[in-house]
Amino acid sequence: MPSWNEIQQYARSKYKLSYDEENRFALVFGLDGDRSQQIWVSKFEAFDEEWIEFRSVVCKGAEMPGKVALRKNANLVIGALALDSDDDYVLLHNAPLGTMDMVEFERPLHVLAKCADDLEKDYSEGSDDW
């Protein structure tokens, strides 16, 4: 099980980071059709342990009805849709750092990037804003 610093160093060595701060970083995944999706990775504490949050913006809150977002949550393999403080829908996934391995770090990055981009295509008028 890697530490936060090891996770961050791994990300720095494998990906080009678009942001790189002490407790969070972001990377942009290139997807089919010249599309891209930015994923934020940050650490936080809850229940007396360290956790990692993976987060990607999907669309503005007004672009997806709340009832639709709740129904989408029922079919997501990993993560959940939520409204952030800017009233944007984000797809996020939290995982405990104490039991994480590199596969458990990589998988959410790739799955969230694909799912968030699919939702963005459907609900953000097809634009590639995030």
WOCOR-V214859 format. One record per helix or strand of 2 or more residues. SS is the DSSP state (H for helix, E for strand). FROM is the first residue (numbers start at 0). TO is the last residue. If there is no record, write none. Layout:
SS;FROM;TO / SS;FROM;TO
This chain:
H;3;13 / E;16;19 / E;23;30 / H;31;33 / E;34;45 / E;48;59 / H;60;62 / H;65;72 / E;79;82 / E;87;95 / H;96;98 / H;101;122
